[in-house]
């Protein structure tokens, strides 16, 4: 089990509605499920 990373925040993909955690410093943030860059921070 991964430890909680305080640098990661939740994003939601506008294409496939997938909710995932990613480091917002990574740019562009891509959806790990469909690869879309159309994501919003939640």
Steps between C-alpha positions, in 0.01 A plus 500: 500500500631841403550762766292815473683761295408853616618640165226319311149636453185360342422561135196397296515426130240689295518235227439176689405633849787306664608634842870467579780645709797671338771746587387840362865590436496251211389675185303416307295284735360207300225258591655159572189327367446662158808724458302823462646830616150640554506471881384725782629522855240402758 
